[in-house]
Amino acid sequence: MTSASDLHGDPHVERYLETNGEDGYHWRGGTTILILFTKGRRSGAQRSHALIFRPHGEALAVVASKGGTDAPPAWFLNLQADPDVEVQVKGERFRARARVATPEEKPALWASMTEVWPDYDEYQSRTSREIPVVLLERVGTDG
């Protein structure tokens, strides 16, 4: 059986959703994972992605790194087209609105994210693309 720290991509999402995060919430190096649900910008189909996150006030911060490639991850392009997303943390699924951290917010958020995943600094060094930090802000809290 694959351990949670070996999970990637669709198998990670599937295991996380099947177990309400029992398998997959805790990942490598003490990181925690959420599942981000976006709408495909071309297909309109729901897409799901397992992402490292950290709380930031009432929001959740994630990094659109794609391992430092010059192209941003598809989920980032999807949320640029439609920032209304869903997020699942363990067994709780809720609606959220995604936004890119402002230049004023980013340094502290970047430091927080690299504290749990130092590879983000290496990823940034691989590309001239500025890797964004995205804040997922809960909406519709009445239900």
Buried (B, 14 or more C-beta within 10 A) or exposed (E): EEEBEEBEEEEBBBBBBEBBBEBBBEBBEEBBBBBBBBBBBEEEEEBBBBBBBBEBEEBBBBBBBBEBEEEBBBBBBBBBEBBEBBBBBBEEEBBBBBBBBEEEBBEEBBEBBBEBBEBBEEBBEEBEBEBBBBBBBEEEEEE
